[in-house]
Amino acid sequence: MAAAELERLRMAGAGMAIAVLTSGGDAQGMNAAVRAVTRMGIYVGAKVFLIYEGYEGLVEGGDNIKQANWLSVSNIIQLGGTVIGSARCKAFTTRAGRLRAARNLVEHGITNLCVIGGDGSLTGADIFRSEWGGLLEELVRDGQISEEVARENCRLNIVGLVGSIDNDFCGTDMTIGTDSALHRIMEVIDAITTTAQSHQRTFVLEVMGRHCGYLALVSGLASGADWLFIPESPPEDGWEDLMCERLGETRSRGSRLNIIIIAEGAIDRSGKPISSNYVKDLVVQRLGFDTRVTVLGHVQRGGTPSAFDRVLSSKMGMEAVMALLEATPDTPACVVSLSGNQSVRLPLMECVQVTKDVQKAMDEKRFDEAIQLRGRSFENNWNIYKLLAHQKPAQEKSPFGLAILNVGAPAAGMNAAVRSAVRIGICQGHTVYVVSDGFEGLSKGQIREVGWHDVAGWLGRGGSMLGTKRTLPKTCMEKIVENVRKFNIQGLLVIGGFEAYEGVLQLVEARGQYEELCIVMCVIPATISNNVPGTDFSLGSDTAVNAAMESCDRIKQSASGTKRRVFIVETMGGYCGYLSTVTGIAVGADAAYVYEDPFTIHDLKANVEHLTDKMKTDIQRGLVLRNEKCHEHYTTEFLYNLYSSEGKGIFDCRINVLGHLQQGGAPTPFDRNYGTKLGVKAVLWMSEKLQEAYSKGRTFANSAESACVIGLRKKVVAFSPVTELKKVTDFEHRLPQEQWWLNLRLMLKMLANYQISLTEYISGTMEHVTRRTLSIEKGF
C-alpha cells in the first residue's frame, strides 16, 4: 500500500469506535493481543472499548463495556490468561441475547468488533454480523433506538484473532497460545524424564486436544516419545501388541525409560476412545514395567506466554485494527492469521468450513484426509515423527559416508538437528560420522561412526553435545582434505552460525585446488544472533529470545516496588539486532537500540524525554534494550550516564548485561521441532544430490547447487547456494544485507507510544483457504 494511502487510512480512524473481547477458553497471549488492538486503535485516533467477560459482558452491558486509554493495557503483556475475562455465554446463542448485545454496542457508537477466541466464538461473531441490519430494525420498531441512530450504525465490521492452545483452526500456521502450551508440556516432559530414568519407569502423558492432536504430535516430535496417540490417525488394529513389543525392544537396548504421549481425544479405528489408564494397565500387564499416568490438564493453559505468542499476538492485534480501518460493506468478516512470518487475512467462514470438514472426515473415518486437511505442516510433523521414532533397517547399504559437525558458538537446537540427521542418514543406508570440535576436529581426525541409539536423549539437551569451535577451514585446509579422503566422506553437514556458512564457503572456493572437496555440503544455521544469510530464522534464536525475555520480565518486576526506575539491558547478537528487537516487543520495552537502525544523539534525547513524560503517569518504570554492538561510541555505560544525568530527580537508572545466559538452557519446543525438521530435510536433500553426483564408483559434486544453506524463507524451506549468498552478505559486520525482521521495529515503536508515521507499515493481504492452499508446503 502506498505511503499516502496508509497515512490517509490512519486519519480514517478518527471518530471510529472499536471494541475488543476475549471469548471461549483462555490462551496465553490474549493479553498481548488486547494490548496491541487497544494501542493501535488509539494510535489511529479511534475510541477503543474493552468488553469484560466475553459475550456475557456484551449481552449484559453496563460496566462490562469500558472505554480504554493507553495505560489501561500497561504491564499486561507478560500475564497469562486474559485480564478482561472470558466466559461461555448461552444468552448470545439466542436472537434475544444478540438483540441486547446490539443495543449495548449502538449505545456506545461501536460498529467495529475484534473477537479473540476459538472457532465457536468467531462463528458467533459472524452470525451477529449477518443479523446486524435486522437487529437494528427490530430495535427501531421497539422504540429502543431512533432511525437516525440506526442509520449512523448501519454496518458492523468484524475481525477475528484465533486464541486456542489446540491449534485446531484451519488456515493459520499457529494460533495464539499454542506455543506457550507447548512450553508447559515440554517443561513437564523434561522434568518427568529425569525421574523416569532414576526409577526405570514408563510414563503415559495425557495432553489437551479433544479434536486436534497438534499438541500431542509436536510434543512427541520434540521429546522423541516412544509412542504417540492422536485423534487424526488412530493406530491400526492390533496396536497393543506392536506398542508393547516396541517398548520392550527399547528397554532391551539399554534405555531406562519410556514416554507415551496421548491426546485426550485419542480413539481407535472404530472410533472408541483410548484412555491413558487403559494404556497404563496394558503396559503393566503385558510387560510388568513400573508405569505412571500424568494428566497435564489446565497446566497447559496457564503460566506466562512465550516470546513467540507475545510477538504473534502483537502483530495480529495491529493487523486486526488495519483490517477494520480498511473494511467496506463488501468485505467478508476476516480472521487475521500467520503464514510463515507474514500476517495475512483470511475469510472467517472459509476457515470455519475447512475446520468443520476435518471433524467430518474424522467422524466418517477418513483419517488420511483429516491429516491432509489439517495442512501440510501437520502432515509433515506426522511423517517425520514416524520416520524418527523407531529404527527401520535401510533397504540397502549406500556407498556414501556422511559427516556431521557443529561450528561456532553453541546454540540450543543443535543436538536436535544432529539427532535427526544421524537417524535419517542411517535410514538412507549411509555410513554416518560425527565430528567433535568443528573444523578443528575434522582436521585432527576426531571423527567417529555413530549408530541409531548413540543419539537417544539428545533432543532436549542445550548447547552442543559434539563440542563446537570457531576455527575456520583456511587455517587447516590440508589436514581437512586429508581426513575427507581418509574417511571417504562424500557429504558434509555443518550445523552452526556465521562461521559454519563462512567455513563451507571457504571449502567450496578451495574445490579448484582440492578435488576431495567436490562433495555435497549443507549448512543448518544455528546461532542465537540469527545473522546467517539464506534463512529468516536460525536454530537457537527462539530459545535465546525466551531467555532474554524471562530475564527482562524479572527485571521489570523488581522495579514494581521501586518508584521511577529505568533499566538499561544489554543483549548479545554481535552487529545483528534481532535479539534486542524481538525481546523488546515481547517485554514491551520503551526502546531497543540496534546497529541496523542508526540512531543519533537527537534520538537518544527524544527517548529520554519520552521516558520523562512516562514517569509522570502511573507507570513509573522503563526498560531500554541495547544490542551489544549497536554503536561504537554510545556504549551501555554511556547510555547509563546519559539517562542518569538527564533523569536526575525524575528517575534513577540501573544496568543489566544478560551475557551468556542467552546461550544456555534447554531448547524451546520451536527449536527442538525446527532442528529436527531441518536435520531431516537437509539429509534427504544431500542424499538426492549425492545420487546425482555419483558415477563410476565415485562422487564428484562441483556445481554451485551442491553446497547450500537450508533455511526458512517466508513460507517455504529453501536451499540457497553459499556462492549466491556471498553476494548478499556483509562480511565485515557478519550480516545478511537485507533482514526481514527490521519491519518489526515499527511495531516496537508504535506500541511504546512514539508518534511515528504509518508509512512503513506492511499491510496483510486477503487470501483464500481451500483444500489446495492447505496442501502447499508451509513453514514450521
C-alpha positions in Angstrom: 0.0 0.0 0.0 1.3 3.5 -0.9 2.6 5.7 1.9 0.0 8.4 1.2 -2.8 5.8 1.3 -1.6 4.5 4.7 -1.5 7.9 6.2 -5.0 8.6 4.8 -6.1 5.3 6.3 -4.7 6.4 9.7 -6.7 9.6 9.6 -9.8 7.4 8.9 -9.5 6.1 12.4 -10.7 9.4 13.9 -14.3 9.0 15.0 -14.3 5.2 14.8 -15.2 3.1 17.8 -13.6 -0.3 18.2 -14.4 -2.9 20.9 -12.3 -5.9 21.8 -13.4 -9.0 23.7 -11.9 -12.4 24.5 -14.2 -15.4 24.4 -14.1 -19.2 24.9 -11.2 -21.0 26.6 -8.4 -18.7 27.6 -5.0 -18.9 25.9 -1.6 -17.3 26.8 -1.0 -14.3 24.6 -4.6 -13.0 24.7 -3.4 -10.1 26.8 -0.7 -9.1 24.3 -3.4 -9.1 21.6 -5.8 -7.0 23.7 -2.9 -4.5 24.3 -2.0 -4.3 20.6 -5.6 -3.8 19.5 -6.1 -1.1 22.1 -2.9 0.8 21.4 -3.1 0.5 17.7 -6.7 1.7 17.8 -5.7 4.7 19.9 -2.7 5.4 17.6 -5.1 5.7 14.6 -7.4 8.1 16.6 -10.2 5.7 17.3 -12.1 5.2 20.6 -11.3 1.8 22.0 -13.6 -0.1 24.4 -12.8 -3.2 26.4 -15.6 -5.7 26.8 -15.2 -7.7 30.0 -16.3 -11.3 30.4 -16.6 -12.1 26.7 -20.0 -12.3 25.1 -21.6 -12.4 28.5 -20.4 -8.8 29.1 -21.6 -7.8 25.6 -25.1 -9.0 26.4 -25.2 -7.6 30.0 -23.7 -4.2 29.0 -23.3 -1.6 31.7 -19.9 -1.6 33.5 -18.8 -4.5 31.3 -18.1 -2.1 28.4 -15.5 0.4 29.4 -13.5 2.9 27.2 -9.8 2.2 27.4 -6.8 4.6 27.4 -3.1 3.9 26.7 -2.4 3.0 30.4 -5.4 0.6 30.6 -3.3 -2.1 29.0 0.0 -1.4 30.6 2.0 -4.1 32.2 -0.3 -7.0 30.9 1.9 -8.3 28.1 3.6 -10.9 30.4 0.4 -12.1 32.0 -1.2 -15.4 31.1 -5.0 -15.8 30.8 -7.0 -12.7 29.9 -7.3 -9.7 32.1 -10.7 -8.7 30.6 -12.1 -12.1 31.4 -13.8 -14.8 29.3 -17.0 -16.7 29.8 -19.2 -19.2 27.9 -22.4 -17.4 27.1 -25.7 -19.2 26.4 -27.7 -15.9 26.0 -25.6 -14.9 23.0 -26.6 -18.1 21.1 -30.2 -16.8 21.1 -31.6 -13.9 19.0 -32.9 -12.2 22.1 -29.4 -12.1 23.5 -27.9 -10.8 20.3 -30.5 -8.1 20.3 -29.4 -6.9 23.7 -25.8 -7.1 22.6 -26.6 -4.9 19.5 -28.3 -2.3 21.7 -25.3 -2.1 24.0 -22.9 -1.6 21.1 -25.1 1.1 19.5 -25.3 2.9 22.8 -21.6 3.4 22.7 -21.5 4.0 18.9 -19.4 0.8 18.4 -19.5 -0.6 14.9 -16.2 -2.4 14.9 -15.7 -5.6 16.9 -12.4 -7.5 17.4 -13.1 -11.0 18.8 -10.2 -13.1 20.2 -11.3 -16.7 20.6 -11.8 -20.2 19.1 -13.9 -21.2 16.0 -17.1 -21.2 18.1 -16.6 -17.6 19.3 -15.7 -16.4 15.8 -18.7 -18.2 14.2 -20.9 -16.5 16.7 -19.5 -13.1 15.7 -20.2 -13.8 12.0 -23.8 -14.7 12.8 -24.1 -11.5 14.8 -22.7 -9.5 11.8 -25.0 -11.1 9.3 -28.1 -10.3 11.5 -26.9 -6.8 12.4 -29.3 -4.9 9.9 -32.3 -7.0 11.1 -31.4 -6.4 14.8 -31.3 -2.6 14.3 -34.6 -2.7 12.5 -36.1 -4.5 15.5 -34.6 -2.0 17.9 -36.1 0.9 15.9 -39.5 -0.9 15.8 -39.5 -1.4 19.6 -38.6 2.3 20.1 -35.3 1.4 21.7 -33.2 3.5 19.2 -34.1 6.1 16.7 -33.9 5.7 12.9 -31.1 8.2 12.8 -29.0 6.2 15.2 -29.7 3.0 13.2 -28.6 4.8 10.0 -25.3 6.0 11.7 -24.5 2.5 12.9 -25.8 0.6 9.9 -22.8 -1.7 9.4 -20.9 -3.9 11.8 -17.3 -4.9 10.9 -15.9 -8.0 12.5 -12.3 -9.2 12.6 -11.2 -12.3 14.5 -8.0 -13.4 16.1 -7.7 -17.1 16.9 -6.9 -17.8 20.5 -6.7 -21.5 21.1 -4.0 -23.7 22.6 -5.1 -26.7 20.5 -4.0 -25.0 17.2 -7.2 -26.6 15.7 -8.2 -23.7 13.4 -7.5 -24.4 9.7 -5.8 -21.7 7.6 -3.3 -20.3 10.2 0.1 -21.9 10.9 -0.2 -21.1 14.6 -3.0 -19.9 16.9 -2.4 -17.7 19.9 -1.4 -19.8 23.0 -0.2 -22.9 21.1 3.5 -22.2 21.5 3.1 -21.3 25.2 1.1 -24.6 25.8 4.0 -26.5 24.2 6.4 -24.7 26.5 4.4 -26.0 29.5 4.3 -29.6 28.1 8.0 -29.7 27.4 8.8 -28.4 30.9 6.8 -31.3 32.3 8.3 -33.9 29.9 11.9 -32.7 30.8 11.1 -32.9 34.5 9.4 -36.3 34.1 12.3 -37.7 32.1 14.8 -37.3 35.0 12.5 -39.1 37.5 11.6 -41.8 35.0 15.3 -42.5 34.3 16.1 -42.8 38.0 13.4 -45.5 38.5 13.3 -47.1 35.1 9.7 -46.1 34.7 7.2 -45.7 31.8 5.2 -42.5 31.8 1.9 -42.1 30.0 1.3 -38.3 29.5 -2.1 -37.1 28.6 -2.2 -33.7 26.9 -5.1 -31.5 25.8 -6.6 -31.8 22.3 -10.1 -33.2 22.2 -10.4 -33.0 18.5 -6.9 -32.0 17.4 -3.7 -33.8 18.0 -1.3 -30.9 17.3 0.0 -30.5 20.9 0.5 -34.3 21.3 2.2 -34.5 17.9 4.6 -31.6 18.3 5.5 -32.6 21.9 6.0 -36.2 20.7 8.3 -35.0 18.0 10.1 -32.6 20.3 10.7 -35.2 23.1 11.3 -38.3 21.0 8.4 -40.1 22.6 8.3 -43.9 22.1 4.6 -44.0 21.1 2.0 -41.4 20.2 -1.8 -41.3 20.0 -3.6 -38.6 18.1 -7.3 -38.4 17.1 -6.5 -37.7 13.4 -4.6 -41.0 12.9 -5.8 -43.8 15.2 -3.4 -46.8 15.5 -4.0 -49.9 13.3 -5.9 -52.8 14.9 -3.6 -54.9 17.0 -1.6 -51.9 18.0 -1.4 -53.2 21.6 1.0 -56.0 20.6 3.1 -53.7 18.4 3.4 -51.0 21.1 4.4 -53.4 23.8 6.9 -55.1 21.5 8.5 -51.7 20.7 8.6 -50.6 24.3 10.3 -53.9 25.3 12.8 -53.5 22.5 13.9 -50.0 23.6 14.4 -51.3 27.1 16.4 -54.3 25.9 18.7 -51.8 24.1 19.6 -50.1 27.4 17.0 -47.3 27.6 15.9 -46.7 31.2 12.6 -45.0 30.4 9.6 -44.9 28.0 7.4 -41.9 27.3 4.0 -42.4 25.7 2.1 -39.3 24.7 -1.7 -39.4 24.3 -4.1 -36.6 23.2 -7.2 -36.5 25.3 -9.3 -37.2 22.2 -7.4 -40.3 21.1 -9.5 -43.0 19.5 -9.0 -46.4 17.9 -10.0 -47.3 14.3 -13.6 -47.9 15.2 -13.9 -44.6 17.0 -13.8 -45.9 20.5 -11.8 -43.7 23.0 -8.3 -44.8 24.1 -7.8 -43.7 27.7 -4.4 -43.1 29.4 -5.4 -45.6 32.1 -6.1 -48.3 29.6 -2.6 -47.8 28.1 -1.0 -47.8 31.5 -2.8 -51.1 32.5 -1.8 -52.6 29.2 2.0 -51.9 29.8 1.8 -53.1 33.4 0.0 -56.4 32.5 2.0 -57.3 29.4 5.5 -56.0 30.3 5.4 -55.6 34.1 7.0 -52.1 33.8 6.6 -49.6 36.6 4.1 -47.3 34.9 2.6 -43.9 35.9 0.0 -41.6 34.3 0.3 -37.8 34.3 -2.6 -35.8 33.1 -1.4 -32.3 32.3 -4.9 -30.7 32.2 -5.1 -26.9 32.7 -1.4 -26.6 33.4 -1.1 -26.2 29.7 -3.3 -23.1 29.6 -1.5 -21.5 32.5 1.7 -19.5 33.0 3.3 -16.7 31.2 3.1 -16.5 27.4 6.2 -17.4 25.4 8.0 -14.8 23.3 6.5 -16.3 20.1 3.0 -15.8 21.4 3.6 -12.3 22.6 5.1 -11.2 19.2 2.4 -13.1 17.3 -0.4 -11.6 19.3 1.0 -8.1 19.0 1.5 -8.5 15.2 -2.1 -9.9 14.8 -3.6 -7.2 17.1 -2.1 -4.4 15.0 -3.2 -6.1 11.7 -6.8 -6.5 13.1 -7.1 -2.7 13.5 -5.8 -2.2 10.0 -8.3 -4.7 8.7 -11.2 -2.8 10.5 -10.0 0.5 9.0 -10.0 -0.9 5.5 -13.3 -2.8 5.8 -16.0 -2.0 3.3 -19.7 -3.2 3.1 -18.5 -5.9 0.7 -15.6 -7.2 2.9 -16.3 -10.6 4.4 -15.7 -11.0 8.2 -12.0 -11.9 8.3 -9.6 -13.6 10.6 -6.0 -12.4 10.9 -3.6 -15.3 10.7 0.0 -16.2 10.4 1.6 -17.6 7.2 5.3 -18.2 7.5 6.4 -15.0 9.2 3.7 -12.8 7.5 0.3 -11.6 8.7 -2.5 -12.5 6.3 -6.2 -12.0 6.4 -8.5 -15.0 5.6 -12.3 -15.0 5.1 -13.6 -16.3 8.5 -16.2 -18.6 7.2 -13.9 -20.3 4.7 -11.6 -21.2 7.7 -14.5 -22.4 9.8 -15.8 -24.5 6.9 -12.4 -26.3 6.5 -12.1 -26.8 10.3 -15.6 -28.5 10.2 -14.5 -30.6 7.2 -11.7 -32.1 9.3 -14.1 -33.1 12.1 -16.5 -34.6 9.4 -13.6 -36.6 7.8 -12.7 -38.0 11.3 -16.4 -38.8 12.1 -16.6 -40.7 8.8 -13.2 -42.5 9.5 -11.5 -40.8 6.5 -8.4 -40.4 8.6 -5.8 -39.8 5.8 -7.9 -37.0 4.5 -8.3 -35.5 8.0 -4.5 -35.3 8.3 -4.3 -33.6 4.9 -7.0 -31.1 5.8 -5.0 -30.1 8.9 -2.5 -28.7 6.5 0.9 -29.6 5.1 2.8 -28.6 8.2 0.8 -31.1 10.4 1.2 -33.8 7.8 5.0 -33.2 7.7 5.2 -33.4 11.5 3.4 -36.7 11.5 5.5 -38.2 8.7 8.8 -37.1 10.4 7.7 -38.4 13.8 7.0 -41.9 12.2 10.4 -41.8 10.5 12.4 -41.0 13.6 10.6 -42.8 16.4 11.6 -46.3 15.5 14.5 -47.7 13.6 13.6 -49.3 10.3 16.5 -51.2 8.6 17.7 -49.5 5.4 16.7 -51.4 2.3 20.2 -51.4 1.0 23.6 -50.0 2.2 24.5 -46.8 0.3 28.1 -46.2 -0.8 28.1 -42.7 0.8 29.8 -41.5 4.0 28.2 -38.5 5.7 30.0 -36.4 8.4 28.1 -34.1 10.8 29.8 -31.3 12.8 28.9 -28.2 14.9 30.7 -24.9 14.2 30.7 -21.5 16.0 29.1 -20.8 19.4 26.8 -23.3 20.9 23.0 -22.8 20.2 20.0 -24.6 21.6 18.6 -27.0 19.0 21.9 -28.1 17.6 21.6 -31.5 19.3 18.1 -32.0 17.9 19.4 -31.4 14.4 22.3 -33.8 14.9 20.0 -36.5 16.2 17.5 -36.3 13.3 20.3 -36.0 10.7 22.1 -39.1 12.2 18.9 -41.2 12.2 17.7 -40.2 8.8 21.2 -40.8 7.4 21.1 -44.4 8.8 17.6 -44.9 7.4 19.0 -43.9 4.0 21.7 -46.6 4.4 24.7 -44.1 4.6 27.7 -44.5 6.9 27.2 -41.6 9.4 30.1 -40.0 11.2 30.1 -37.3 13.8 33.0 -34.9 14.3 34.0 -33.3 17.6 35.1 -29.7 17.9 34.1 -28.4 14.4 36.5 -27.9 11.6 39.4 -28.2 14.0 38.2 -31.7 15.0 37.8 -32.5 11.3 41.5 -31.6 10.7 42.7 -33.6 13.7 40.7 -36.7 12.8 38.3 -36.5 15.8 35.8 -38.5 13.7 33.7 -41.5 14.8 30.9 -43.6 13.3 27.6 -43.5 15.1 24.5 -45.7 15.3 20.8 -45.0 15.9 20.9 -45.3 19.7 24.1 -43.2 20.1 21.9 -40.0 19.8 19.0 -41.1 22.0 18.0 -38.5 24.6 19.8 -35.7 22.7 16.6 -33.8 21.8 16.1 -31.8 24.9 19.8 -31.1 25.6 21.1 -27.5 25.3 24.5 -26.5 23.9 26.4 -28.8 21.7 27.0 -32.5 22.6 29.6 -32.8 19.8 31.6 -29.8 21.0 32.0 -26.8 18.8 34.8 -24.3 17.9 35.0 -21.1 15.8 38.1 -22.3 13.8 37.7 -21.7 10.1 39.0 -24.3 7.5 41.5 -22.0 5.8 43.8 -22.4 8.9 43.9 -26.2 8.5 42.8 -26.9 4.9 45.4 -29.5 4.1 44.6 -31.7 7.1 40.8 -31.4 6.5 41.3 -32.6 2.9 43.5 -35.5 4.2 40.7 -36.7 6.6 37.9 -36.2 4.0 40.0 -38.6 1.8 40.9 -41.0 4.6 37.3 -41.5 5.9 35.8 -41.4 2.4 33.4 -38.5 3.3 31.1 -37.6 0.4 28.7 -35.4 2.3 29.3 -32.7 5.0 26.5 -31.4 7.2 27.7 -28.3 9.1 25.4 -27.1 11.9 26.3 -23.7 13.2 26.4 -19.9 12.9 28.1 -17.4 10.6 31.4 -19.4 10.9 29.6 -22.5 9.6 28.4 -20.6 6.5 31.8 -18.9 6.0 33.6 -22.2 6.5 31.6 -24.0 3.9 32.2 -21.1 1.5 35.9 -21.5 2.0 35.7 -25.2 1.3 33.8 -24.5 -1.9 36.2 -21.9 -3.0 39.1 -24.4 -2.5 37.5 -27.0 -4.8 39.7 -25.9 -7.7 42.7 -26.8 -5.6 41.5 -30.0 -3.9 39.3 -32.5 -5.8 38.4 -34.1 -2.5 36.2 -31.1 -1.7 34.0 -31.8 -4.7 31.4 -33.3 -2.2 27.9 -32.3 -1.2 27.8 -29.7 1.6 24.9 -28.3 3.6 24.7 -25.7 6.4 22.0 -25.7 9.0 22.0 -22.2 10.5 22.3 -22.4 14.3 23.1 -19.2 16.2 21.3 -17.1 18.8 22.2 -14.0 16.7 20.0 -15.0 13.8 22.6 -13.5 11.4 23.1 -16.2 8.8 22.1 -15.3 5.3 19.6 -17.6 3.5 17.2 -18.0 6.3 14.6 -16.0 8.3 15.2 -18.0 11.5 18.4 -19.6 12.8 18.2 -22.5 15.3 18.7 -21.3 18.8 17.4 -17.7 18.3 13.9 -18.6 19.7 15.5 -20.1 22.9 17.7 -17.0 23.3 14.8 -14.6 22.9 12.8 -16.5 25.5 15.8 -16.5 27.9 16.3 -12.7 27.4 12.5 -12.1 27.8 12.3 -14.1 31.1 15.2 -12.0 32.5 13.6 -8.7 31.4 10.3 -9.8 33.0 12.1 -10.3 36.3 14.0 -7.1 35.9 10.7 -5.2 35.3 9.1 -7.0 38.3 11.9 -6.0 40.5 11.0 -2.3 39.9 7.4 -2.7 40.9 8.2 -1.8 44.5 10.6 1.0 43.5 9.4 4.4 42.3 10.6 5.7 38.9 13.4 3.5 37.7 14.8 2.9 34.2 16.7 -0.3 33.3 19.2 -0.4 30.5 19.7 -4.0 29.4 22.4 -5.2 27.0 21.7 -8.2 24.8 24.1 -10.3 22.7 23.9 -10.7 18.9 27.1 -9.1 17.5 26.0 -6.5 15.0 22.6 -8.2 14.4 19.8 -6.5 16.3 17.3 -9.4 16.0 17.6 -10.5 19.7 17.0 -7.0 21.1 14.2 -6.1 18.7 12.2 -9.2 19.3 12.8 -9.3 23.0 11.8 -5.6 23.1 8.5 -6.4 21.5 7.9 -9.4 23.8 8.5 -7.4 27.0 7.0 -4.0 25.9 10.3 -2.2 26.0 10.5 1.6 25.6 13.3 1.5 23.1 15.7 -1.1 21.5 19.0 0.3 20.0 20.4 -1.8 17.1 23.2 -1.3 14.6 20.8 -1.7 11.6 18.6 1.2 12.6 21.1 4.0 13.0 20.4 6.5 15.8 21.9 9.9 16.8 22.1 11.9 19.9 18.8 13.6 18.9 17.1 10.1 19.0 18.6 9.5 22.5 17.3 12.9 23.7 13.8 12.1 22.3 13.9 8.7 24.1 14.9 10.3 27.4 12.1 12.9 27.1 9.7 10.2 26.2 10.6 8.3 29.5 10.4 11.5 31.5 6.9 12.1 30.3 6.0 8.4 31.0 7.2 8.8 34.6 4.6 11.5 35.2 1.9 8.8 34.6 1.0 5.8 36.8 3.7 3.7 35.1 6.9 4.6 36.8 9.4 2.3 35.2 11.1 2.0 31.9 13.1 -0.6 30.0 15.6 0.1 27.3 17.4 -2.6 25.4 20.8 -2.2 23.7 22.3 -4.6 21.3 26.0 -5.2 22.2 27.5 -3.7 19.0 24.7 -1.2 18.1 27.1 1.8 18.2 30.8 2.3 18.6 30.6 5.3 21.0 27.1 5.1 22.6 28.1 2.2 24.8 25.9 0.7 27.6 27.9 2.8 30.1 27.4 5.9 28.0 23.6 5.3 27.9 23.5 4.7 31.6 25.4 8.0 32.3 23.2 9.9 29.8 19.9 8.6 31.2 21.1 9.0 34.8 22.0 12.7 34.4 19.0 13.6 32.2 16.6 11.8 34.5 18.0 13.3 37.7 15.2 14.0 40.1 12.7 12.2 37.9 14.0 8.6 37.7 17.1 6.6 38.5 18.9 4.0 36.4 20.3 0.5 36.6 22.4 -1.6 34.1 21.9 -5.3 33.4 24.2 -7.2 30.9 22.5 -10.5 30.1 25.6 -12.1 28.6 25.9 -15.9 28.1 22.6 -16.5 29.9 21.1 -16.1 26.4 23.1 -19.1 25.1 22.2 -21.6 27.8 19.2 -23.6 28.8 17.1 -26.3 27.3 15.9 -25.6 23.8 12.3 -24.3 23.3 9.7 -26.5 21.6 10.1 -24.4 18.4 13.9 -25.0 18.3 13.6 -28.8 19.0 10.9 -29.1 16.3 12.7 -26.8 13.9 16.1 -28.5 14.4 14.5 -32.0 13.9 12.9 -30.9 10.7 16.0 -29.2 9.3 18.1 -32.2 10.1 15.7 -34.5 8.2 15.2 -32.2 5.2 19.0 -31.4 4.9 20.0 -35.1 4.8 17.2 -36.0 2.3 18.4 -33.2 0.1 22.0 -34.3 0.5 21.1 -37.9 -0.4 19.4 -36.7 -3.6 22.4 -34.6 -4.6 24.8 -37.5 -3.8 22.8 -39.7 -6.2 23.0 -37.1 -8.9 26.8 -36.6 -8.4 27.7 -40.3 -8.2 29.1 -42.2 -11.2 31.6 -44.9 -11.8 32.0 -45.6 -8.1 32.8 -42.0 -7.1 31.2 -38.7 -6.1 32.1 -35.6 -8.0 30.0 -32.5 -7.0 31.3 -29.1 -8.0 28.2 -27.2 -9.1 27.1 -24.1 -7.0 23.9 -26.1 -6.1 25.9 -28.8 -4.3 26.8 -26.6 -1.3 23.8 -24.8 0.2 22.3 -23.2 3.3 19.0 -24.7 4.3 16.6 -22.2 5.8 13.0 -21.0 6.3 12.3 -18.1 3.9 8.9 -16.5 4.3 6.7 -19.6 3.9 9.0 -22.3 2.5 12.1 -24.3 3.3 14.7 -23.2 0.7 18.2 -24.3 -0.2 20.4 -21.4 -1.2 23.9 -21.9 -2.7 26.6 -20.4 -0.5 28.2 -18.8 -3.5 25.0 -17.0 -4.3 24.6 -15.9 -0.7 28.1 -14.4 -0.8 26.7 -11.6 -3.0 24.2 -10.5 -0.4 26.4 -10.8 2.7 28.1 -8.0 4.7 31.2 -10.0 5.8 32.6 -7.1 7.9 29.6 -7.0 10.2 28.7 -10.7 9.7 25.2 -9.9 8.5 22.8 -10.5 5.5 22.4 -7.3 3.6 18.6 -7.5 3.9 16.8 -8.6 7.0 13.0 -9.2 7.2 12.7 -8.5 10.9 13.5 -4.8 10.5 9.8 -4.4 9.7 9.0 -5.4 13.3 10.8 -2.2 14.6 7.8 -0.1 13.6 5.6 -2.3 15.8 8.0 -1.9 18.7 7.9 1.9 18.5 4.2 2.3 17.9 3.3 0.1 20.8 5.7 2.1 23.0 3.7 5.3 22.2 6.2 7.0 19.8 4.3 9.3 17.4 5.7 8.0 14.2 4.4 7.8 10.7 2.5 4.7 9.5 4.0 5.0 6.0 6.4 2.0 6.5 3.7 -0.4 7.7 3.3 -3.5 5.6 -0.4 -4.4 5.5 -1.6 -8.0 5.3 -3.3 -9.2 2.1 -6.6 -11.1 1.9 -6.0 -14.8 0.9 -8.4 -17.7 0.5 -8.5 -21.0 2.3 -9.2 -24.1 0.1 -8.0 -27.7 0.2 -5.4 -26.7 -2.4 -3.9 -23.9 -0.3 -3.7 -26.2 2.7 -1.6 -28.7 0.8 1.1 -26.1 0.0 4.4 -26.6 1.8 4.4 -24.0 4.6 6.9 -23.1 7.3 7.0 -24.7 10.7 
